[in-house]
Amino acid sequence: MIYEVEVLALGQETKTVKRRFPRVALPKGMLVAWQHSGGRAVSRVATLGLGGLFIVAPDPPPVGTVMKIVFDVPSGEVRARAIVKNTKAGQGMAVAFIDMGYPDRARLDQLLKKLA
């Protein structure tokens, strides 16, 4: 199933984004540690889904950057490799998961079911 989501960026037109998995907004945010060849940081997560997340970062790395990410969920830790798919200067980056172990995906899925 493909989800079509309309996104309205500040001062821009609405555009439709296609996603395989819906994302859940995290108003309080959740912390994620991320690392790539250019450095590492800890940031807040704005939205989260089985396919990826939006990380709040004032100076995100460029599109195509591969990174390692780790974040805590109630049932443990989730570790994954991800790729930057989109950036918004001064706001953050959309990343897609490209590699995640089965136990990590199960923990993420369990969290998303609670948040839905």
N, CA, C and O atoms as a GROMACS GRO file, in nm:
protein
  464
    1MET      N    1   0.084  -0.116   0.000
    1MET     CA    2   0.000   0.000   0.000
    1MET      C    3   0.090   0.124   0.000
    1MET      O    4   0.189   0.129   0.072
    2ILE      N    5   0.055   0.223  -0.081
    2ILE     CA    6   0.127   0.349  -0.086
    2ILE      C    7   0.037   0.458  -0.028
    2ILE      O    8  -0.079   0.471  -0.065
    3TYR      N    9   0.093   0.535   0.064
    3TYR     CA   10   0.019   0.645   0.126
    3TYR      C   11   0.060   0.774   0.057
    3TYR      O   12   0.179   0.801   0.040
    4GLU      N   13  -0.038   0.854   0.020
    4GLU     CA   14  -0.007   0.985  -0.036
    4GLU      C   15  -0.034   1.088   0.071
    4GLU      O   16  -0.143   1.093   0.128
    5VAL      N   17   0.066   1.170   0.097
    5VAL     CA   18   0.059   1.269   0.203
    5VAL      C   19   0.084   1.406   0.143
    5VAL      O   20   0.181   1.423   0.068
    6GLU      N   21   0.001   1.502   0.174
    6GLU     CA   22   0.026   1.638   0.128
    6GLU      C   23   0.111   1.710   0.231
    6GLU      O   24   0.078   1.711   0.350
    7VAL      N   25   0.219   1.769   0.185
    7VAL     CA   26   0.313   1.837   0.273
    7VAL      C   27   0.314   1.984   0.236
    7VAL      O   28   0.327   2.018   0.119
    8LEU      N   29   0.302   2.069   0.334
    8LEU     CA   30   0.306   2.214   0.312
    8LEU      C   31   0.427   2.269   0.384
    8LEU      O   32   0.431   2.275   0.507
    9ALA      N   33   0.525   2.308   0.308
    9ALA     CA   34   0.645   2.369   0.366
    9ALA      C   35   0.620   2.518   0.380
    9ALA      O   36   0.543   2.576   0.303
   10LEU      N   37   0.685   2.581   0.477
   10LEU     CA   38   0.666   2.723   0.499
   10LEU      C   39   0.697   2.803   0.374
   10LEU      O   40   0.807   2.793   0.319
   11GLY      N   41   0.602   2.882   0.328
   11GLY     CA   42   0.621   2.968   0.213
   11GLY      C   43   0.629   2.894   0.080
   11GLY      O   44   0.670   2.953  -0.020
   12GLN      N   45   0.589   2.767   0.078
   12GLN     CA   46   0.595   2.691  -0.046
   12GLN      C   47   0.460   2.631  -0.077
   12GLN      O   48   0.368   2.634   0.005
   13GLU      N   49   0.449   2.577  -0.198
   13GLU     CA   50   0.325   2.513  -0.238
   13GLU      C   51   0.313   2.375  -0.173
   13GLU      O   52   0.412   2.317  -0.127
   14THR      N   53   0.192   2.326  -0.170
   14THR     CA   54   0.168   2.192  -0.120
   14THR      C   55   0.215   2.092  -0.224
   14THR      O   56   0.191   2.110  -0.343
   15LYS      N   57   0.283   1.987  -0.179
   15LYS     CA   58   0.324   1.881  -0.271
   15LYS      C   59   0.284   1.747  -0.212
   15LYS      O   60   0.272   1.733  -0.091
   16THR      N   61   0.263   1.650  -0.299
   16THR     CA   62   0.223   1.517  -0.255
   16THR      C   63   0.347   1.428  -0.248
   16THR      O   64   0.426   1.420  -0.342
   17VAL      N   65   0.361   1.360  -0.135
   17VAL     CA   66   0.473   1.270  -0.112
   17VAL      C   67   0.416   1.130  -0.098
   17VAL      O   68   0.318   1.109  -0.025
   18LYS      N   69   0.476   1.033  -0.168
   18LYS     CA   70   0.429   0.895  -0.158
   18LYS      C   71   0.518   0.818  -0.062
   18LYS      O   72   0.640   0.821  -0.073
   19ARG      N   73   0.454   0.748   0.031
   19ARG     CA   74   0.526   0.668   0.130
   19ARG      C   75   0.466   0.530   0.137
   19ARG      O   76   0.345   0.512   0.119
   20ARG      N   77   0.552   0.430   0.162
   20ARG     CA   78   0.503   0.293   0.179
   20ARG      C   79   0.440   0.274   0.316
   20ARG      O   80   0.347   0.194   0.331
   21PHE      N   81   0.489   0.348   0.415
   21PHE     CA   82   0.441   0.334   0.552
   21PHE      C   83   0.400   0.470   0.606
   21PHE      O   84   0.469   0.569   0.580
   22PRO      N   85   0.290   0.478   0.680
   22PRO     CA   86   0.251   0.607   0.740
   22PRO      C   87   0.349   0.646   0.850
   22PRO      O   88   0.415   0.561   0.909
   23ARG      N   89   0.358   0.774   0.876
   23ARG     CA   90   0.442   0.823   0.986
   23ARG      C   91   0.356   0.880   1.096
   23ARG      O   92   0.246   0.931   1.071
   24VAL      N   93   0.406   0.870   1.218
   24VAL     CA   94   0.336   0.920   1.336
   24VAL      C   95   0.410   1.044   1.386
   24VAL      O   96   0.532   1.041   1.403
   25ALA      N   97   0.336   1.153   1.408
   25ALA     CA   98   0.398   1.274   1.462
   25ALA      C   99   0.428   1.254   1.610
   25ALA      O  100   0.348   1.197   1.684
   26LEU      N  101   0.545   1.300   1.651
   26LEU     CA  102   0.585   1.290   1.791
   26LEU      C  103   0.598   1.433   1.846
   26LEU      O  104   0.707   1.490   1.842
   27PRO      N  105   0.488   1.490   1.896
   27PRO     CA  106   0.489   1.630   1.939
   27PRO      C  107   0.594   1.661   2.045
   27PRO      O  108   0.655   1.768   2.042
   28LYS      N  109   0.617   1.569   2.138
   28LYS     CA  110   0.718   1.592   2.241
   28LYS      C  111   0.857   1.559   2.189
   28LYS      O  112   0.958   1.594   2.249
   29GLY      N  113   0.861   1.490   2.076
   29GLY     CA  114   0.989   1.450   2.020
   29GLY      C  115   1.044   1.330   2.095
   29GLY      O  116   0.998   1.295   2.203
   30MET      N  117   1.142   1.270   2.035
   30MET     CA  118   1.212   1.156   2.091
   30MET      C  119   1.356   1.176   2.046
   30MET      O  120   1.380   1.225   1.936
   31LEU      N  121   1.451   1.138   2.128
   31LEU     CA  122   1.590   1.160   2.089
   31LEU      C  123   1.642   1.046   2.003
   31LEU      O  124   1.611   0.929   2.026
   32VAL      N  125   1.723   1.081   1.905
   32VAL     CA  126   1.789   0.985   1.820
   32VAL      C  127   1.937   1.024   1.809
   32VAL      O  128   1.969   1.141   1.788
   33ALA      N  129   2.024   0.927   1.824
   33ALA     CA  130   2.167   0.950   1.802
   33ALA      C  131   2.196   0.907   1.659
   33ALA      O  132   2.153   0.800   1.616
   34TRP      N  133   2.270   0.991   1.586
   34TRP     CA  134   2.303   0.957   1.448
   34TRP      C  135   2.448   0.992   1.419
   34TRP      O  136   2.505   1.085   1.475
   35GLN      N  137   2.505   0.912   1.329
   35GLN     CA  138   2.647   0.927   1.299
   35GLN      C  139   2.670   0.896   1.152
   35GLN      O  140   2.613   0.802   1.096
   36HIS      N  141   2.756   0.975   1.090
   36HIS     CA  142   2.797   0.952   0.951
   36HIS      C  143   2.942   0.994   0.939
   36HIS      O  144   3.003   1.035   1.038
   37SER      N  145   2.998   0.985   0.821
   37SER     CA  146   3.141   1.013   0.804
   37SER      C  147   3.178   1.156   0.842
   37SER      O  148   3.294   1.185   0.872
   38GLY      N  149   3.080   1.248   0.839
   38GLY     CA  150   3.106   1.388   0.872
   38GLY      C  151   3.089   1.423   1.018
   38GLY      O  152   3.112   1.538   1.056
   39GLY      N  153   3.050   1.327   1.102
   39GLY     CA  154   3.034   1.356   1.243
   39GLY      C  155   2.918   1.280   1.304
   39GLY      O  156   2.862   1.189   1.244
   40ARG      N  157   2.884   1.321   1.425
   40ARG     CA  158   2.772   1.259   1.494
   40ARG      C  159   2.699   1.362   1.577
   40ARG      O  160   2.754   1.467   1.611
   41ALA      N  161   2.573   1.329   1.610
   41ALA     CA  162   2.491   1.424   1.686
   41ALA      C  163   2.376   1.349   1.752
   41ALA      O  164   2.349   1.233   1.723
   42VAL      N  165   2.309   1.418   1.842
   42VAL     CA  166   2.186   1.371   1.903
   42VAL      C  167   2.080   1.477   1.873
   42VAL      O  168   2.102   1.595   1.898
   43SER      N  169   1.966   1.434   1.820
   43SER     CA  170   1.862   1.527   1.778
   43SER      C  171   1.725   1.474   1.817
   43SER      O  172   1.711   1.360   1.863
   44ARG      N  173   1.624   1.556   1.797
   44ARG     CA  174   1.486   1.516   1.822
   44ARG      C  175   1.426   1.458   1.695
   44ARG      O  176   1.462   1.496   1.584
   45VAL      N  177   1.332   1.365   1.713
   45VAL     CA  178   1.259   1.306   1.602
   45VAL      C  179   1.122   1.376   1.595
   45VAL      O  180   1.052   1.385   1.696
   46ALA      N  181   1.085   1.424   1.476
   46ALA     CA  182   0.956   1.490   1.459
   46ALA      C  183   0.848   1.391   1.418
   46ALA      O  184   0.736   1.395   1.470
   47THR      N  185   0.881   1.301   1.324
   47THR     CA  186   0.787   1.197   1.280
   47THR      C  187   0.862   1.065   1.269
   47THR      O  188   0.983   1.061   1.247
   48LEU      N  189   0.786   0.956   1.285
   48LEU     CA  190   0.846   0.823   1.286
   48LEU      C  191   0.754   0.725   1.218
   48LEU      O  192   0.632   0.731   1.234
   49GLY      N  193   0.811   0.633   1.140
   49GLY     CA  194   0.734   0.528   1.074
   49GLY      C  195   0.822   0.408   1.051
   49GLY      O  196   0.943   0.412   1.078
   50LEU      N  197   0.764   0.299   1.000
   50LEU     CA  198   0.844   0.179   0.972
   50LEU      C  199   0.944   0.202   0.861
   50LEU      O  200   1.046   0.132   0.854
   51GLY      N  201   0.918   0.299   0.775
   51GLY     CA  202   1.008   0.325   0.663
   51GLY      C  203   1.117   0.426   0.692
   51GLY      O  204   1.217   0.431   0.621
   52GLY      N  205   1.100   0.508   0.797
   52GLY     CA  206   1.200   0.610   0.826
   52GLY      C  207   1.151   0.710   0.927
   52GLY      O  208   1.052   0.687   0.997
   53LEU      N  209   1.221   0.824   0.934
   53LEU     CA  210   1.185   0.928   1.030
   53LEU      C  211   1.233   1.064   0.982
   53LEU      O  212   1.316   1.074   0.891
   54PHE      N  213   1.179   1.168   1.045
   54PHE     CA  214   1.226   1.304   1.018
   54PHE      C  215   1.301   1.350   1.142
   54PHE      O  216   1.245   1.356   1.251
   55ILE      N  217   1.429   1.382   1.123
   55ILE     CA  218   1.515   1.423   1.233
   55ILE      C  219   1.532   1.574   1.230
   55ILE      O  220   1.568   1.630   1.126
   56VAL      N  221   1.506   1.639   1.342
   56VAL     CA  222   1.524   1.784   1.354
   56VAL      C  223   1.673   1.812   1.368
   56VAL      O  224   1.737   1.769   1.464
   57ALA      N  225   1.728   1.884   1.271
   57ALA     CA  226   1.871   1.916   1.272
   57ALA      C  227   1.892   2.047   1.196
   57ALA      O  228   1.852   2.057   1.079
   58PRO      N  229   1.952   2.148   1.258
   58PRO     CA  230   1.968   2.278   1.192
   58PRO      C  231   2.059   2.275   1.069
   58PRO      O  232   2.043   2.356   0.978
   59ASP      N  233   2.154   2.181   1.066
   59ASP     CA  234   2.247   2.173   0.954
   59ASP      C  235   2.260   2.027   0.911
   59ASP      O  236   2.362   1.963   0.939
   60PRO      N  237   2.158   1.973   0.842
   60PRO     CA  238   2.160   1.830   0.808
   60PRO      C  239   2.265   1.798   0.701
   60PRO      O  240   2.300   1.885   0.621
   61PRO      N  241   2.314   1.674   0.701
   61PRO     CA  242   2.406   1.633   0.595
   61PRO      C  243   2.332   1.625   0.461
   61PRO      O  244   2.210   1.623   0.459
   62PRO      N  245   2.405   1.621   0.351
   62PRO     CA  246   2.341   1.621   0.219
   62PRO      C  247   2.261   1.494   0.188
   62PRO      O  248   2.283   1.388   0.247
   63VAL      N  249   2.168   1.508   0.095
   63VAL     CA  250   2.090   1.395   0.046
   63VAL      C  251   2.186   1.288  -0.004
   63VAL      O  252   2.285   1.318  -0.071
   64GLY      N  253   2.156   1.162   0.029
   64GLY     CA  254   2.240   1.051  -0.012
   64GLY      C  255   2.338   1.006   0.094
   64GLY      O  256   2.401   0.901   0.080
   65THR      N  257   2.352   1.083   0.201
   65THR     CA  258   2.443   1.045   0.310
   65THR      C  259   2.388   0.922   0.382
   65THR      O  260   2.271   0.918   0.419
   66VAL      N  261   2.474   0.823   0.401
   66VAL     CA  262   2.436   0.702   0.476
   66VAL      C  263   2.481   0.722   0.620
   66VAL      O  264   2.592   0.769   0.646
   67MET      N  265   2.394   0.685   0.714
   67MET     CA  266   2.425   0.705   0.855
   67MET      C  267   2.379   0.588   0.939
   67MET      O  268   2.295   0.508   0.897
   68LYS      N  269   2.435   0.579   1.058
   68LYS     CA  270   2.390   0.485   1.159
   68LYS      C  271   2.304   0.564   1.256
   68LYS      O  272   2.339   0.676   1.293
   69ILE      N  273   2.192   0.505   1.296
   69ILE     CA  274   2.107   0.572   1.394
   69ILE      C  275   2.073   0.475   1.506
   69ILE      O  276   2.070   0.353   1.486
   70VAL      N  277   2.046   0.530   1.623
   70VAL     CA  278   2.002   0.450   1.738
   70VAL      C  279   1.909   0.536   1.823
   70VAL      O  280   1.935   0.654   1.848
   71PHE      N  281   1.799   0.474   1.867
   71PHE     CA  282   1.707   0.544   1.957
   71PHE      C  283   1.641   0.443   2.049
   71PHE      O  284   1.632   0.324   2.018
   72ASP      N  285   1.596   0.492   2.163
   72ASP     CA  286   1.534   0.407   2.264
   72ASP      C  287   1.383   0.403   2.245
   72ASP      O  288   1.320   0.503   2.212
   73VAL      N  289   1.328   0.285   2.266
   73VAL     CA  290   1.183   0.265   2.270
   73VAL      C  291   1.155   0.192   2.402
   73VAL      O  292   1.248   0.140   2.464
   74PRO      N  293   1.029   0.188   2.448
   74PRO     CA  294   1.001   0.125   2.577
   74PRO      C  295   1.052  -0.019   2.590
   74PRO      O  296   1.086  -0.063   2.700
   75SER      N  297   1.056  -0.092   2.480
   75SER     CA  298   1.098  -0.233   2.487
   75SER      C  299   1.248  -0.252   2.462
   75SER      O  300   1.294  -0.366   2.454
   76GLY      N  301   1.323  -0.143   2.448
   76GLY     CA  302   1.467  -0.156   2.427
   76GLY      C  303   1.521  -0.050   2.332
   76GLY      O  304   1.474   0.063   2.329
   77GLU      N  305   1.620  -0.091   2.256
   77GLU     CA  306   1.691   0.000   2.167
   77GLU      C  307   1.664  -0.041   2.022
   77GLU      O  308   1.650  -0.160   1.992
   78VAL      N  309   1.658   0.058   1.933
   78VAL     CA  310   1.645   0.031   1.790
   78VAL      C  311   1.769   0.087   1.721
   78VAL      O  312   1.802   0.205   1.735
   79ARG      N  313   1.838   0.000   1.646
   79ARG     CA  314   1.956   0.040   1.570
   79ARG      C  315   1.927   0.014   1.423
   79ARG      O  316   1.864  -0.086   1.387
   80ALA      N  317   1.975   0.105   1.338
   80ALA     CA  318   1.953   0.088   1.194
   80ALA      C  319   2.055   0.168   1.115
   80ALA      O  320   2.121   0.258   1.167
   81ARG      N  321   2.066   0.133   0.989
   81ARG     CA  322   2.137   0.216   0.892
   81ARG      C  323   2.030   0.286   0.812
   81ARG      O  324   1.925   0.229   0.782
   82ALA      N  325   2.057   0.411   0.777
   82ALA     CA  326   1.957   0.491   0.706
   82ALA      C  327   2.027   0.579   0.603
   82ALA      O  328   2.148   0.600   0.609
   83ILE      N  329   1.949   0.630   0.510
   83ILE     CA  330   2.000   0.721   0.408
   83ILE      C  331   1.917   0.848   0.408
   83ILE      O  332   1.795   0.843   0.421
   84VAL      N  333   1.982   0.963   0.394
   84VAL     CA  334   1.912   1.091   0.389
   84VAL      C  335   1.842   1.101   0.254
   84VAL      O  336   1.906   1.094   0.149
   85LYS      N  337   1.710   1.117   0.257
   85LYS     CA  338   1.630   1.125   0.134
   85LYS      C  339   1.594   1.267   0.097
   85LYS      O  340   1.575   1.299  -0.021
   86ASN      N  341   1.584   1.354   0.198
   86ASN     CA  342   1.542   1.493   0.174
   86ASN      C  343   1.593   1.578   0.290
   86ASN      O  344   1.602   1.531   0.403
   87THR      N  345   1.626   1.703   0.260
   87THR     CA  346   1.667   1.795   0.367
   87THR      C  347   1.589   1.924   0.355
   87THR      O  348   1.546   1.963   0.246
   88LYS      N  349   1.571   1.990   0.468
   88LYS     CA  350   1.511   2.122   0.474
   88LYS      C  351   1.606   2.207   0.557
   88LYS      O  352   1.617   2.188   0.678
   89ALA      N  353   1.674   2.299   0.492
   89ALA     CA  354   1.774   2.382   0.560
   89ALA      C  355   1.715   2.447   0.684
   89ALA      O  356   1.607   2.506   0.679
   90GLY      N  357   1.786   2.436   0.794
   90GLY     CA  358   1.741   2.496   0.919
   90GLY      C  359   1.634   2.417   0.991
   90GLY      O  360   1.598   2.452   1.104
   91GLN      N  361   1.582   2.310   0.930
   91GLN     CA  362   1.474   2.233   0.992
   91GLN      C  363   1.513   2.088   1.020
   91GLN      O  364   1.490   2.038   1.130
   92GLY      N  365   1.572   2.022   0.921
   92GLY     CA  366   1.610   1.883   0.944
   92GLY      C  367   1.615   1.800   0.819
   92GLY      O  368   1.632   1.852   0.708
   93MET      N  369   1.600   1.668   0.838
   93MET     CA  370   1.615   1.575   0.727
   93MET      C  371   1.521   1.456   0.739
   93MET      O  372   1.492   1.408   0.849
   94ALA      N  373   1.474   1.412   0.624
   94ALA     CA  374   1.396   1.289   0.616
   94ALA      C  375   1.493   1.178   0.582
   94ALA      O  376   1.567   1.186   0.485
   95VAL      N  377   1.493   1.072   0.664
   95VAL     CA  378   1.580   0.959   0.638
   95VAL      C  379   1.497   0.833   0.623
   95VAL      O  380   1.394   0.816   0.688
   96ALA      N  381   1.544   0.743   0.536
   96ALA     CA  382   1.478   0.615   0.514
   96ALA      C  383   1.567   0.504   0.569
   96ALA      O  384   1.689   0.507   0.550
   97PHE      N  385   1.506   0.408   0.636
   97PHE     CA  386   1.581   0.294   0.686
   97PHE      C  387   1.625   0.208   0.568
   97PHE      O  388   1.544   0.178   0.480
   98ILE      N  389   1.753   0.168   0.566
   98ILE     CA  390   1.800   0.080   0.460
   98ILE      C  391   1.846  -0.055   0.515
   98ILE      O  392   1.861  -0.151   0.439
   99ASP      N  393   1.869  -0.063   0.645
   99ASP     CA  394   1.909  -0.190   0.706
   99ASP      C  395   1.872  -0.186   0.854
   99ASP      O  396   1.914  -0.097   0.928
  100MET      N  397   1.793  -0.286   0.895
  100MET     CA  398   1.751  -0.295   1.035
  100MET      C  399   1.728  -0.442   1.068
  100MET      O  400   1.661  -0.513   0.993
  101GLY      N  401   1.783  -0.487   1.178
  101GLY     CA  402   1.765  -0.626   1.218
  101GLY      C  403   1.620  -0.655   1.256
  101GLY      O  404   1.544  -0.565   1.292
  102TYR      N  405   1.585  -0.783   1.246
  102TYR     CA  406   1.448  -0.822   1.278
  102TYR      C  407   1.405  -0.781   1.420
  102TYR      O  408   1.295  -0.727   1.435
  103PRO      N  409   1.487  -0.804   1.524
  103PRO     CA  410   1.445  -0.764   1.660
  103PRO      C  411   1.422  -0.612   1.671
  103PRO      O  412   1.332  -0.567   1.741
  104ASP      N  413   1.505  -0.533   1.601
  104ASP     CA  414   1.488  -0.388   1.604
  104ASP      C  415   1.357  -0.348   1.537
  104ASP      O  416   1.283  -0.264   1.588
  105ARG      N  417   1.329  -0.408   1.421
  105ARG     CA  418   1.204  -0.377   1.349
  105ARG      C  419   1.084  -0.416   1.433
  105ARG      O  420   0.983  -0.346   1.432
  106ALA      N  421   1.092  -0.528   1.504
  106ALA     CA  422   0.981  -0.572   1.590
  106ALA      C  423   0.957  -0.471   1.703
  106ALA      O  424   0.842  -0.440   1.735
  107ARG      N  425   1.065  -0.419   1.762
  107ARG     CA  426   1.050  -0.319   1.869
  107ARG      C  427   0.989  -0.190   1.814
  107ARG      O  428   0.904  -0.128   1.878
  108LEU      N  429   1.034  -0.148   1.695
  108LEU     CA  430   0.979  -0.028   1.632
  108LEU      C  431   0.831  -0.046   1.600
  108LEU      O  432   0.749   0.042   1.626
  109ASP      N  433   0.797  -0.161   1.543
  109ASP     CA  434   0.657  -0.190   1.509
  109ASP      C  435   0.569  -0.188   1.633
  109ASP      O  436   0.457  -0.137   1.630
  110GLN      N  437   0.620  -0.244   1.743
  110GLN     CA  438   0.544  -0.246   1.868
  110GLN      C  439   0.517  -0.104   1.917
  110GLN      O  440   0.406  -0.073   1.961
  111LEU      N  441   0.617  -0.017   1.909
  111LEU     CA  442   0.600   0.123   1.950
  111LEU      C  443   0.497   0.192   1.862
  111LEU      O  444   0.409   0.262   1.913
  112LEU      N  445   0.507   0.174   1.730
  112LEU     CA  446   0.416   0.242   1.638
  112LEU      C  447   0.271   0.198   1.659
  112LEU      O  448   0.180   0.278   1.643
  113LYS      N  449   0.250   0.074   1.693
  113LYS     CA  450   0.114   0.026   1.721
  113LYS      C  451   0.058   0.093   1.845
  113LYS      O  452  -0.062   0.120   1.852
  114LYS      N  453   0.143   0.119   1.944
  114LYS     CA  454   0.097   0.188   2.065
  114LYS      C  455   0.064   0.335   2.036
  114LYS      O  456  -0.030   0.391   2.093
  115LEU      N  457   0.141   0.396   1.946
  115LEU     CA  458   0.122   0.539   1.916
  115LEU      C  459   0.007   0.565   1.819
  115LEU      O  460  -0.047   0.676   1.815
  116ALA      N  461  -0.031   0.465   1.742
  116ALA     CA  462  -0.136   0.485   1.639
  116ALA      C  463  -0.273   0.507   1.699
  116ALA      O  464  -0.371   0.525   1.626
   0.00000   0.00000   0.00000
